[in-house]
């Protein structure tokens, strides 16, 4: 606690004054026989003051010494406090600097998703296919636009959590790439590589953020919560929507369809989409595709009345092999780096 120096000085002076007053002998009173009307002669001032008592000297010396010691202690406490504050500030600055460097590295790693093409569309010879980041972004937009909090079994769903899961579910692919069922790799090995990548990414983040990041990723992988299951359905719905977009785009570019009919198997789609709103959107999407194919047939039908089909992709197998080869090379390098 700080001591007010001005108050301390006032206290010291008051103590000295009280000691002086206690040691001064009162002056003799005038003789009662003296007439009150007589003129009193002023006595000459004393040439010397009474000498202070030893008690007074000791009190003054003790008070001054105590004041000096208190001031010294206060100065030392203030200096120690300033040093500790400076060390704490420096530690906080260094910690903040380290955390910010990690965050920037994390964002740079995740930023690679803006450049990595989705392998499934590459294998289907799609011109300029979507990137992984674009796929994750649109998945996160869907619950914001249309989905209610009631799932098909009346379970409440946290839509904010669904958006977060959508932005995290493919994040490991910035390190290991986008695997498909055609890749020559086991499910166990795929999970191992992805988990290593996720733990590396989390190591770049502050502990609290890293814990939340790992929790989200594990929740999606485990598929035990309604939010994780709905996110998986959004993943599949976005794939169907993207296939329809490519059909329209490729027909506009080349006058042919890119051969993506396997993505529009209605029964197969409904087997892995249970959310009622998504089912209705799938039905509407397939209806829009039927209208599109009808219009395309009117403009350029084959002689048998079938819609124009894609050119034979004789090099599709070679494309798969080439993609697998490049991916194995990148996975091996990234696994060694981790």
Helices and strands as residue ranges (DSSP letters): H 5-23, H 54-111, G 112-114, H 119-123, H 132-145, H 159-168, H 173-176, H 187-203, H 207-222, H 226-254, G 261-264, H 266-272, H 276-300, H 316-337
